[in-house]
């Protein structure tokens, strides 16, 4: 396998995005250890489980990203942003791509099944199925696809959390909700930036039928407010100390400020600023939960 082929597979699996998703699972595992045994959380930490969450989760995400591109090959060829993907350019053949996805997906699920609780593996399987077989085809049917896609996108922190505690409970659902609501300002900002390109493939991902209009911007603003409120729930339920607000509030108000600026201007440049602001939010919030 030459360097060009390896590069093509790295593009195929969206390695940087997959690493970020796996990172949120790792955060979830650390938080699970800490929330359920705050005094001696290091005693609850297990390296085999941590690596299973990180590596197994990443393999499942590889499979999800790859299967998504296989299904969307025709539409990807119509959009400027995706027309150079390895599947579209036939740098990776469809049979090889399918084999790669099924192998990585099954390896990831097997690793999780052996080293983590059943709930963790099951949530990973649900994430793959919903992302590939529900969200992907739904993108051409309804803007509600963003809502459906936010479910597998919000599962990684909960997946990591369940690896530590073995169950789905209120603290785990709070982590899920933070990641769930975060996706709306983030992905709608991206949809705002790429609206014209998405239209070439028949995707309608902005919340309003008017596209880049006040109604879409208003919904982005509302969901950003909801995100801020949800991010403070662990403090209200004493799962994290009030000092966590020192990180959560500046990060939240920065996202809110950019969402409001987009609402006022409706400019693509402000959508880009909102997208970048949102990228800083979840690391700041999850770090605040861990530190305090």
SEKOLRO-969543 format. One line per field, with one value per residue: x, y negated, z negated of N, C-alpha, C in turn; residue in one letter. Coordinates in steps of 0.05 Angstrom, whole numbers, plus 5000, padded with zeros to 4 digits. Last residue first. Layout:
BEGIN
npx	(X; ...)
npy	(Y; ...)
npz	(Z; ...)
capx	(X; ...)
capy	(Y; ...)
capz	(Z; ...)
cpx	(X; ...)
cpy	(Y; ...)
cpz	(Z; ...)
aa	(a; ...)
***
This chain:
BEGIN
npx	(4728; 4751; 4707; 4676; 4713; 4718; 4667; 4672; 4715; 4697; 4649; 4670; 4700; 4665; 4635; 4669; 4666; 4612; 4611; 4642; 4609; 4567; 4592; 4598; 4545; 4497; 4456; 4458; 4430; 4444; 4499; 4499; 4478; 4520; 4560; 4539; 4538; 4593; 4605; 4574; 4601; 4652; 4639; 4611; 4649; 4691; 4664; 4631; 4658; 4647; 4605; 4622; 4578; 4533; 4491; 4452; 4475; 4516; 4490; 4465; 4493; 4481; 4428; 4436; 4465; 4427; 4387; 4415; 4419; 4366; 4357; 4392; 4371; 4322; 4338; 4359; 4311; 4284; 4315; 4350; 4373; 4313; 4259; 4248; 4295; 4341; 4382; 4387; 4372; 4402; 4410; 4459; 4458; 4450; 4501; 4519; 4488; 4504; 4549; 4537; 4493; 4516; 4548; 4507; 4483; 4524; 4525; 4473; 4466; 4502; 4489; 4449; 4481; 4518; 4480; 4455; 4496; 4503; 4453; 4456; 4492; 4462; 4418; 4441; 4455; 4513; 4567; 4606; 4643; 4613; 4579; 4614; 4621; 4567; 4560; 4595; 4570; 4516; 4509; 4506; 4460; 4427; 4432; 4404; 4353; 4361; 4374; 4327; 4290; 4290; 4281; 4306; 4359; 4371; 4356; 4400; 4429; 4395; 4390; 4438; 4480; 4460; 4435; 4479; 4516; 4487; 4477; 4529; 4538; 4500; 4522; 4570; 4548; 4518; 4556; 4619; 4681; 4709; 4678; 4650; 4691; 4711; 4666; 4661; 4710; 4703; 4658; 4681; 4723; 4694; 4659; 4696; 4726; 4686; 4672; 4720; 4725; 4679; 4692; 4761; 4790; 4790; 4744; 4725; 4689; 4723; 4755; 4728; 4719; 4668; 4653; 4648; 4617; 4574; 4566; 4589; 4554; 4513; 4540; 4555; 4527; 4542; 4597; 4594; 4572; 4613; 4652; 4630; 4623; 4676; 4698; 4666; 4688; 4740; 4730; 4713; 4760; 4794; 4765; 4745; 4793; 4821; 4789; 4794; 4849; 4853; 4803; 4785; 4774; 4816; 4808; 4767; 4754; 4715; 4678; 4651; 4618; 4647; 4694; 4678; 4651; 4693; 4721; 4682; 4676; 4727; 4723; 4684; 4711; 4749; 4719; 4711; 4764; 4775; 4739; 4761; 4810; 4795; 4755; 4761; 4781; 4830; 4856; 4854; 4889; 4937; 4945; 4953; 5000; 5037; 5015; 5017)
npy	(4585; 4612; 4635; 4590; 4563; 4597; 4591; 4536; 4535; 4571; 4543; 4492; 4486; 4491; 4445; 4409; 4429; 4418; 4362; 4348; 4366; 4331; 4285; 4295; 4296; 4257; 4238; 4199; 4216; 4270; 4266; 4244; 4286; 4322; 4294; 4295; 4350; 4361; 4329; 4351; 4401; 4386; 4359; 4404; 4445; 4427; 4412; 4454; 4485; 4469; 4501; 4570; 4621; 4642; 4611; 4596; 4549; 4571; 4597; 4551; 4518; 4535; 4519; 4464; 4464; 4489; 4450; 4411; 4439; 4443; 4389; 4380; 4415; 4390; 4342; 4360; 4378; 4329; 4296; 4341; 4380; 4415; 4418; 4460; 4467; 4495; 4525; 4567; 4600; 4625; 4628; 4617; 4562; 4547; 4547; 4498; 4462; 4471; 4467; 4433; 4459; 4507; 4487; 4470; 4519; 4542; 4507; 4501; 4561; 4586; 4575; 4610; 4657; 4646; 4639; 4689; 4724; 4704; 4719; 4774; 4782; 4765; 4804; 4863; 4924; 4962; 4968; 4930; 4928; 4934; 4891; 4850; 4863; 4855; 4801; 4779; 4802; 4782; 4740; 4761; 4791; 4742; 4708; 4731; 4712; 4657; 4659; 4677; 4638; 4622; 4681; 4709; 4714; 4736; 4788; 4820; 4807; 4821; 4879; 4905; 4877; 4861; 4908; 4945; 4920; 4916; 4970; 4985; 4955; 4977; 5029; 5019; 5000; 5042; 5080; 5050; 5071; 5111; 5137; 5096; 5065; 5101; 5107; 5055; 5053; 5096; 5077; 5031; 5052; 5086; 5051; 5016; 5050; 5068; 5019; 5006; 5048; 5037; 4983; 4963; 4902; 4866; 4847; 4798; 4814; 4835; 4790; 4726; 4682; 4663; 4635; 4581; 4580; 4634; 4679; 4722; 4732; 4760; 4809; 4825; 4837; 4888; 4879; 4842; 4875; 4912; 4878; 4862; 4913; 4932; 4893; 4903; 4952; 4936; 4903; 4940; 4970; 4929; 4910; 4956; 4983; 4949; 4954; 5008; 5011; 4973; 4950; 4916; 4920; 4895; 4843; 4826; 4820; 4780; 4791; 4831; 4813; 4772; 4799; 4837; 4802; 4769; 4807; 4819; 4770; 4763; 4805; 4785; 4742; 4770; 4790; 4741; 4729; 4772; 4761; 4713; 4734; 4775; 4794; 4839; 4817; 4796; 4844; 4866; 4831; 4841; 4894; 4882; 4853; 4890; 4958; 5024)
npz	(4241; 4284; 4311; 4326; 4357; 4400; 4422; 4437; 4473; 4513; 4529; 4552; 4596; 4637; 4636; 4662; 4714; 4725; 4720; 4764; 4805; 4798; 4814; 4869; 4886; 4851; 4820; 4779; 4732; 4729; 4722; 4671; 4642; 4648; 4621; 4569; 4560; 4557; 4513; 4473; 4467; 4449; 4401; 4374; 4367; 4334; 4289; 4276; 4241; 4191; 4173; 4191; 4213; 4195; 4175; 4209; 4227; 4257; 4299; 4325; 4359; 4409; 4415; 4425; 4473; 4507; 4508; 4537; 4585; 4601; 4613; 4656; 4694; 4701; 4725; 4773; 4797; 4799; 4832; 4877; 4917; 4923; 4918; 4887; 4834; 4818; 4869; 4903; 4956; 5014; 5069; 5087; 5089; 5037; 5016; 5038; 5011; 4957; 4927; 4884; 4862; 4846; 4805; 4771; 4761; 4731; 4684; 4664; 4658; 4625; 4572; 4559; 4553; 4513; 4471; 4471; 4453; 4402; 4382; 4384; 4342; 4298; 4301; 4338; 4363; 4341; 4330; 4318; 4360; 4405; 4401; 4419; 4473; 4489; 4478; 4517; 4566; 4578; 4612; 4662; 4661; 4657; 4699; 4740; 4726; 4736; 4790; 4812; 4817; 4869; 4911; 4954; 4955; 4906; 4900; 4910; 4860; 4815; 4824; 4834; 4807; 4756; 4736; 4736; 4701; 4653; 4642; 4630; 4584; 4550; 4545; 4518; 4470; 4450; 4437; 4416; 4450; 4476; 4515; 4541; 4562; 4599; 4632; 4653; 4683; 4719; 4747; 4772; 4801; 4836; 4862; 4887; 4921; 4955; 4980; 5006; 5042; 5075; 5093; 5089; 5083; 5123; 5147; 5133; 5094; 5055; 5039; 5058; 5088; 5079; 5034; 5046; 5092; 5109; 5139; 5114; 5072; 5097; 5106; 5053; 5007; 4992; 4982; 4940; 4900; 4894; 4870; 4822; 4798; 4794; 4760; 4715; 4700; 4688; 4643; 4605; 4600; 4579; 4533; 4506; 4500; 4467; 4421; 4409; 4397; 4352; 4311; 4252; 4200; 4176; 4190; 4157; 4102; 4098; 4138; 4170; 4209; 4233; 4251; 4289; 4324; 4342; 4371; 4411; 4436; 4458; 4495; 4528; 4549; 4580; 4621; 4647; 4662; 4696; 4737; 4757; 4775; 4813; 4852; 4881; 4929; 4914; 4904; 4954; 4981; 4955; 4973; 5027; 5025; 5006; 5021; 5000)
capx	(4713; 4768; 4729; 4664; 4703; 4742; 4675; 4651; 4715; 4722; 4648; 4651; 4714; 4686; 4623; 4663; 4691; 4622; 4595; 4652; 4635; 4562; 4584; 4622; 4560; 4520; 4450; 4469; 4429; 4416; 4489; 4511; 4463; 4494; 4563; 4545; 4513; 4576; 4619; 4567; 4573; 4649; 4652; 4597; 4625; 4696; 4686; 4619; 4658; 4670; 4598; 4622; 4602; 4552; 4515; 4448; 4450; 4522; 4506; 4449; 4495; 4508; 4433; 4421; 4476; 4453; 4381; 4406; 4443; 4380; 4342; 4395; 4399; 4323; 4325; 4377; 4333; 4273; 4313; 4332; 4388; 4342; 4270; 4245; 4273; 4315; 4375; 4394; 4362; 4402; 4383; 4453; 4465; 4427; 4483; 4532; 4486; 4476; 4550; 4560; 4490; 4495; 4560; 4527; 4468; 4518; 4549; 4487; 4448; 4504; 4512; 4442; 4458; 4528; 4499; 4440; 4483; 4525; 4461; 4437; 4499; 4487; 4414; 4428; 4447; 4485; 4552; 4586; 4652; 4636; 4568; 4603; 4643; 4580; 4545; 4600; 4597; 4520; 4509; 4527; 4486; 4426; 4443; 4433; 4359; 4352; 4393; 4350; 4291; 4310; 4271; 4277; 4346; 4381; 4336; 4379; 4440; 4403; 4367; 4413; 4483; 4475; 4419; 4455; 4523; 4498; 4454; 4515; 4555; 4497; 4496; 4571; 4567; 4505; 4539; 4592; 4663; 4722; 4695; 4635; 4674; 4729; 4676; 4640; 4704; 4725; 4656; 4657; 4729; 4716; 4648; 4676; 4739; 4700; 4652; 4709; 4745; 4682; 4669; 4739; 4784; 4817; 4751; 4747; 4679; 4703; 4767; 4730; 4746; 4674; 4657; 4661; 4645; 4580; 4553; 4601; 4580; 4509; 4528; 4575; 4524; 4514; 4589; 4605; 4559; 4587; 4657; 4637; 4600; 4656; 4709; 4663; 4659; 4735; 4741; 4695; 4735; 4800; 4778; 4727; 4771; 4831; 4793; 4768; 4838; 4865; 4816; 4795; 4753; 4813; 4830; 4760; 4775; 4737; 4693; 4670; 4608; 4621; 4695; 4695; 4637; 4671; 4734; 4692; 4653; 4717; 4743; 4678; 4688; 4758; 4730; 4688; 4749; 4790; 4736; 4735; 4810; 4809; 4754; 4750; 4756; 4808; 4854; 4838; 4861; 4925; 4941; 4930; 4976; 5030; 5032; 5000)
capy	(4575; 4597; 4651; 4612; 4550; 4593; 4617; 4545; 4518; 4577; 4569; 4494; 4483; 4512; 4469; 4405; 4431; 4445; 4378; 4341; 4379; 4360; 4288; 4290; 4321; 4259; 4260; 4193; 4188; 4262; 4278; 4228; 4261; 4329; 4299; 4269; 4335; 4374; 4324; 4325; 4400; 4402; 4345; 4379; 4450; 4435; 4395; 4431; 4493; 4457; 4475; 4547; 4606; 4661; 4615; 4622; 4547; 4554; 4612; 4570; 4512; 4539; 4547; 4473; 4452; 4501; 4476; 4406; 4432; 4468; 4402; 4365; 4419; 4417; 4342; 4348; 4397; 4351; 4290; 4319; 4361; 4416; 4394; 4464; 4453; 4501; 4502; 4572; 4576; 4625; 4631; 4645; 4577; 4547; 4568; 4524; 4463; 4475; 4485; 4427; 4432; 4508; 4499; 4450; 4499; 4553; 4515; 4478; 4544; 4591; 4561; 4582; 4656; 4651; 4618; 4665; 4728; 4702; 4690; 4760; 4790; 4751; 4775; 4850; 4897; 4957; 4991; 4936; 4925; 4952; 4917; 4850; 4863; 4881; 4821; 4774; 4808; 4807; 4734; 4742; 4805; 4764; 4699; 4734; 4740; 4666; 4648; 4695; 4652; 4610; 4662; 4710; 4704; 4709; 4768; 4818; 4803; 4793; 4861; 4915; 4887; 4843; 4883; 4950; 4926; 4892; 4952; 4997; 4951; 4949; 5025; 5030; 4983; 5017; 5085; 5060; 5051; 5096; 5152; 5118; 5054; 5091; 5130; 5066; 5034; 5096; 5102; 5029; 5033; 5096; 5073; 5006; 5034; 5087; 5034; 4988; 5045; 5062; 4988; 4976; 4926; 4873; 4875; 4799; 4800; 4852; 4813; 4748; 4693; 4675; 4664; 4589; 4572; 4612; 4655; 4713; 4719; 4732; 4794; 4821; 4810; 4883; 4899; 4834; 4850; 4921; 4891; 4842; 4895; 4946; 4898; 4878; 4951; 4955; 4892; 4919; 4983; 4943; 4892; 4934; 4995; 4953; 4928; 4998; 5027; 4967; 4975; 4914; 4930; 4924; 4857; 4832; 4838; 4780; 4766; 4837; 4835; 4766; 4778; 4845; 4824; 4758; 4794; 4840; 4782; 4744; 4807; 4810; 4736; 4754; 4809; 4756; 4711; 4769; 4785; 4713; 4713; 4782; 4768; 4843; 4832; 4778; 4824; 4878; 4833; 4815; 4889; 4899; 4841; 4867; 4935; 5000)
capz	(4217; 4265; 4300; 4310; 4332; 4383; 4410; 4418; 4449; 4497; 4515; 4530; 4570; 4635; 4625; 4633; 4699; 4726; 4701; 4737; 4801; 4794; 4786; 4852; 4885; 4868; 4839; 4805; 4741; 4730; 4747; 4693; 4644; 4658; 4650; 4582; 4561; 4578; 4538; 4482; 4476; 4474; 4423; 4382; 4382; 4362; 4298; 4291; 4269; 4203; 4186; 4173; 4216; 4207; 4159; 4195; 4212; 4233; 4280; 4310; 4331; 4401; 4411; 4401; 4449; 4502; 4496; 4510; 4571; 4593; 4592; 4632; 4685; 4689; 4699; 4754; 4792; 4784; 4803; 4871; 4901; 4925; 4932; 4916; 4846; 4805; 4852; 4876; 4944; 4985; 5059; 5083; 5114; 5054; 5008; 5046; 5040; 4966; 4950; 4901; 4872; 4867; 4828; 4781; 4777; 4757; 4699; 4674; 4675; 4653; 4584; 4566; 4571; 4540; 4477; 4478; 4480; 4421; 4383; 4402; 4369; 4305; 4305; 4316; 4372; 4343; 4338; 4297; 4332; 4402; 4394; 4392; 4455; 4493; 4463; 4488; 4557; 4563; 4583; 4657; 4660; 4637; 4673; 4740; 4724; 4710; 4771; 4812; 4791; 4851; 4891; 4950; 4979; 4912; 4892; 4931; 4887; 4821; 4820; 4847; 4835; 4773; 4740; 4751; 4729; 4666; 4648; 4653; 4608; 4558; 4557; 4545; 4486; 4457; 4460; 4411; 4438; 4454; 4498; 4529; 4541; 4578; 4617; 4636; 4661; 4700; 4731; 4755; 4779; 4819; 4846; 4868; 4900; 4938; 4964; 4986; 5021; 5060; 5076; 5103; 5068; 5112; 5151; 5153; 5118; 5067; 5053; 5039; 5090; 5105; 5031; 5021; 5093; 5091; 5148; 5139; 5066; 5088; 5128; 5075; 5019; 4999; 5002; 4966; 4908; 4905; 4896; 4842; 4802; 4810; 4786; 4729; 4707; 4710; 4668; 4615; 4610; 4604; 4552; 4513; 4516; 4494; 4433; 4416; 4419; 4378; 4320; 4280; 4218; 4171; 4203; 4185; 4110; 4079; 4139; 4148; 4193; 4222; 4231; 4267; 4311; 4326; 4348; 4393; 4423; 4438; 4474; 4513; 4532; 4557; 4601; 4636; 4644; 4671; 4722; 4746; 4755; 4789; 4839; 4854; 4929; 4923; 4882; 4933; 4990; 4953; 4944; 5019; 5036; 4989; 5023; 5000)
cpx	(4692; 4754; 4745; 4686; 4691; 4733; 4699; 4659; 4696; 4723; 4674; 4652; 4696; 4700; 4644; 4652; 4687; 4648; 4605; 4637; 4646; 4588; 4577; 4615; 4585; 4535; 4473; 4461; 4437; 4413; 4459; 4501; 4473; 4477; 4537; 4547; 4517; 4550; 4603; 4581; 4566; 4621; 4649; 4612; 4613; 4671; 4694; 4641; 4647; 4672; 4622; 4615; 4600; 4578; 4533; 4473; 4445; 4498; 4514; 4467; 4479; 4512; 4461; 4427; 4462; 4466; 4407; 4401; 4437; 4407; 4357; 4381; 4403; 4351; 4326; 4365; 4352; 4294; 4302; 4331; 4371; 4356; 4300; 4255; 4272; 4291; 4347; 4389; 4365; 4391; 4381; 4425; 4458; 4432; 4459; 4513; 4498; 4474; 4522; 4559; 4513; 4491; 4541; 4541; 4486; 4501; 4542; 4511; 4462; 4487; 4512; 4465; 4452; 4506; 4509; 4458; 4470; 4515; 4484; 4443; 4482; 4495; 4440; 4427; 4431; 4480; 4522; 4568; 4632; 4647; 4590; 4594; 4635; 4604; 4557; 4585; 4602; 4549; 4515; 4530; 4509; 4452; 4443; 4446; 4389; 4358; 4387; 4371; 4314; 4310; 4294; 4267; 4316; 4368; 4345; 4359; 4419; 4412; 4375; 4388; 4456; 4475; 4434; 4439; 4498; 4504; 4464; 4492; 4542; 4515; 4492; 4544; 4568; 4522; 4526; 4576; 4636; 4705; 4704; 4652; 4659; 4712; 4694; 4649; 4683; 4720; 4679; 4654; 4705; 4720; 4669; 4666; 4720; 4713; 4666; 4689; 4735; 4702; 4671; 4716; 4759; 4814; 4780; 4757; 4700; 4693; 4747; 4740; 4750; 4701; 4665; 4669; 4660; 4610; 4562; 4589; 4593; 4535; 4524; 4564; 4543; 4511; 4560; 4598; 4568; 4571; 4631; 4641; 4607; 4632; 4689; 4675; 4653; 4706; 4736; 4704; 4716; 4775; 4781; 4739; 4752; 4810; 4802; 4771; 4811; 4854; 4827; 4810; 4763; 4793; 4828; 4783; 4771; 4760; 4717; 4689; 4627; 4612; 4668; 4693; 4652; 4655; 4713; 4705; 4662; 4694; 4736; 4698; 4680; 4735; 4739; 4697; 4725; 4776; 4751; 4730; 4783; 4808; 4769; 4747; 4744; 4781; 4832; 4835; 4844; 4896; 4928; 4924; 4951; 5004; 5021; 5018)
cpy	(4595; 4590; 4637; 4629; 4571; 4581; 4615; 4572; 4528; 4560; 4576; 4521; 4490; 4510; 4491; 4431; 4427; 4448; 4407; 4357; 4373; 4374; 4317; 4293; 4318; 4285; 4264; 4213; 4185; 4234; 4270; 4239; 4244; 4304; 4307; 4273; 4308; 4358; 4337; 4318; 4373; 4400; 4360; 4363; 4423; 4436; 4401; 4412; 4471; 4464; 4462; 4521; 4581; 4648; 4638; 4630; 4573; 4552; 4597; 4587; 4532; 4533; 4551; 4502; 4462; 4491; 4491; 4432; 4425; 4462; 4427; 4379; 4405; 4424; 4369; 4347; 4386; 4373; 4313; 4315; 4337; 4397; 4394; 4440; 4459; 4488; 4506; 4548; 4579; 4598; 4632; 4650; 4607; 4562; 4570; 4547; 4490; 4478; 4489; 4442; 4425; 4480; 4500; 4461; 4476; 4534; 4523; 4485; 4517; 4572; 4564; 4567; 4627; 4649; 4621; 4642; 4702; 4705; 4686; 4730; 4776; 4757; 4761; 4819; 4885; 4929; 4987; 4960; 4935; 4951; 4938; 4878; 4865; 4884; 4849; 4794; 4802; 4811; 4759; 4736; 4786; 4780; 4721; 4725; 4745; 4696; 4657; 4685; 4672; 4622; 4649; 4687; 4702; 4697; 4740; 4795; 4801; 4789; 4832; 4898; 4892; 4852; 4864; 4925; 4930; 4897; 4927; 4980; 4962; 4943; 4996; 5025; 4993; 5000; 5059; 5063; 5063; 5076; 5137; 5134; 5076; 5080; 5121; 5090; 5044; 5077; 5104; 5053; 5031; 5078; 5084; 5029; 5025; 5072; 5053; 5002; 5027; 5060; 5015; 4982; 4938; 4897; 4881; 4827; 4802; 4840; 4832; 4773; 4716; 4688; 4678; 4618; 4583; 4606; 4630; 4687; 4708; 4717; 4764; 4803; 4805; 4857; 4893; 4853; 4841; 4897; 4899; 4854; 4874; 4928; 4911; 4879; 4925; 4954; 4910; 4907; 4962; 4956; 4906; 4917; 4974; 4966; 4931; 4971; 5016; 4985; 4970; 4939; 4930; 4936; 4887; 4847; 4846; 4797; 4766; 4813; 4843; 4788; 4773; 4824; 4834; 4779; 4782; 4828; 4804; 4757; 4788; 4812; 4761; 4747; 4794; 4775; 4725; 4750; 4784; 4737; 4712; 4760; 4769; 4817; 4835; 4792; 4804; 4859; 4845; 4815; 4862; 4895; 4856; 4853; 4911; 4975)
cpz	(4208; 4239; 4279; 4296; 4314; 4356; 4393; 4405; 4428; 4472; 4501; 4515; 4547; 4608; 4621; 4621; 4669; 4711; 4701; 4716; 4773; 4790; 4779; 4822; 4868; 4864; 4858; 4827; 4770; 4740; 4750; 4720; 4668; 4662; 4663; 4613; 4575; 4582; 4562; 4508; 4487; 4485; 4450; 4403; 4392; 4379; 4326; 4301; 4287; 4233; 4200; 4187; 4199; 4214; 4169; 4179; 4196; 4215; 4255; 4290; 4313; 4371; 4400; 4395; 4424; 4477; 4489; 4495; 4542; 4579; 4582; 4608; 4659; 4679; 4685; 4726; 4771; 4777; 4787; 4840; 4894; 4906; 4934; 4932; 4876; 4819; 4841; 4857; 4914; 4975; 5029; 5072; 5111; 5081; 5027; 5040; 5051; 4996; 4963; 4927; 4891; 4879; 4852; 4806; 4786; 4774; 4728; 4691; 4683; 4670; 4615; 4578; 4579; 4560; 4506; 4485; 4489; 4450; 4402; 4404; 4390; 4334; 4312; 4321; 4349; 4355; 4341; 4304; 4312; 4373; 4391; 4384; 4426; 4474; 4466; 4470; 4528; 4553; 4566; 4627; 4655; 4638; 4652; 4714; 4723; 4706; 4743; 4793; 4790; 4823; 4876; 4932; 4977; 4937; 4900; 4925; 4908; 4850; 4828; 4842; 4848; 4802; 4759; 4757; 4746; 4695; 4662; 4661; 4633; 4583; 4567; 4560; 4515; 4475; 4469; 4437; 4432; 4440; 4473; 4509; 4526; 4555; 4594; 4620; 4642; 4676; 4711; 4736; 4760; 4796; 4827; 4850; 4879; 4915; 4945; 4968; 4998; 5037; 5061; 5083; 5082; 5093; 5143; 5159; 5140; 5093; 5066; 5053; 5069; 5107; 5057; 5021; 5069; 5092; 5132; 5149; 5091; 5083; 5121; 5097; 5042; 5014; 5011; 4988; 4935; 4914; 4909; 4869; 4824; 4817; 4805; 4757; 4723; 4719; 4692; 4641; 4620; 4616; 4579; 4536; 4525; 4512; 4462; 4431; 4428; 4401; 4349; 4287; 4247; 4190; 4199; 4199; 4140; 4089; 4120; 4146; 4170; 4203; 4218; 4244; 4286; 4311; 4330; 4367; 4403; 4422; 4451; 4490; 4516; 4538; 4576; 4615; 4631; 4652; 4695; 4728; 4741; 4768; 4812; 4839; 4901; 4921; 4889; 4909; 4968; 4961; 4940; 4989; 5028; 4999; 5007; 5000)
aa	(x; x; x; x; x; x; x; x; x; x; x; x; x; x; x; x; x; x; x; x; x; x; x; x; x; x; x; x; x; x; x; x; x; x; x; x; x; x; x; x; x; x; x; x; x; x; x; x; x; x; x; x; x; x; x; x; x; x; x; x; x; x; x; x; x; x; x; x; x; x; x; x; x; x; x; x; x; x; x; x; x; x; x; x; x; x; x; x; x; x; x; x; x; x; x; x; x; x; x; x; x; x; x; x; x; x; x; x; x; x; x; x; x; x; x; x; x; x; x; x; x; x; x; x; x; x; x; x; x; x; x; x; x; x; x; x; x; x; x; x; x; x; x; x; x; x; x; x; x; x; x; x; x; x; x; x; x; x; x; x; x; x; x; x; x; x; x; x; x; x; x; x; x; x; x; x; x; x; x; x; x; x; x; x; x; x; x; x; x; x; x; x; x; x; x; x; x; x; x; x; x; x; x; x; x; x; x; x; x; x; x; x; x; x; x; x; x; x; x; x; x; x; x; x; x; x; x; x; x; x; x; x; x; x; x; x; x; x; x; x; x; x; x; x; x; x; x; x; x; x; x; x; x; x; x; x; x; x; x; x; x; x; x; x; x; x; x; x; x; x; x; x; x; x; x; x; x; x; x; x; x; x; x; x; x; x; x; x; x; x; x; x)
***
